[in-house]
Amino acid sequence: MTARDLERAASLKPGSISKLERNQKRLQPDALVALSGALKLDIDGFFEGAPSIEPSDARISDKNITTAEIENLVLAFLSITNPKSRREFSRLVRSIANNPLFNTPMSENDAMALERNRSTS
């Protein structure tokens, strides 16, 4: 299968595969799903050999984000079958992430309350 054949099978724009190979383009989740389908490969196959995140690494940077939260977000995204809805979901998440209202530092009391809620759920 040529790169162009793969682009057609995955409904990607011409030249997309080449740009991905040269790191000139980031692979978007909807394109990953399309490539997975075109190659008849489970999405996990794209991550074979990649380092895994151990439970001890559950916190990512200093933002109090757990791997469970990331997994829930990814699973929610992957459960959306409509490509347009996936794009809207991505736009919504980016919009929230870029909104200063949602990105103010958490107070110590809020962080402790969040941790209590996580441990009880």
C-alpha positions, -999 to +999 in steps of 0.1 A: +000+000+000+014+034-009+012+065+012-014+079-012-034+046-010-034+049+027-045+086+026-074+076+003-084+047+025-083+069+056-099+099+039-068+120+047-056+150+026-029+143+000+005+146+015-007+140+051+013+108+055+045+124+043+040+154+067+034+130+096+066+110+087+086+142+086+071+156+119+056+185+100+021+176+111+007+163+144-015+132+143-050+142+154-071+116+172-097+114+144-069+107+119-055+080+142-089+063+142-091+066+104-057+052+099-064+024+123-095+015+103-078+018+070-049-005+082-073-029+100-051-024+130-063-019+166-054+015+179-032-001+206-010-014+177+002+022+172+016+023+207+034-011+209+068-005+224+059+029+238+068+035+274+039+029+297+029+051+326+033+033+359+008+040+388+036+058+406+036+083+377-001+089+381+004+127+385+015+145+354+036+176+360+022+198+388-014+201+375-030+174+397-040+155+366-042+117+371-038+091+344-074+080+352-087+114+342-067+113+310-080+078+303-116+089+309-111+119+286-096+097+258-123+070+263-150+096+261-135+110+229-131+076+213-168+068+221-178+096+197-183+081+163-192+112+143-160+129+130-177+164+132-187+158+168-151+147+176-138+179+162-163+199+183-153+179+214-116+188+207-125+224+202-145+225+234-116+210+254-091+234+239-115+263+245-118+254+282-080+248+285-074+283+270-099+301+292-083+319+321-114+313+342-106+275+342-068+279+345-064+299+377-042+282+403-061+259+427-061+270+463-046+245+488-081+240+503-096+232+468-067+208+461-073+190+494-111+188+487-104+175+452-081+148+466-107+138+492-133+135+465-110+113+444-102+090+473-139+084+480-149+077+444 
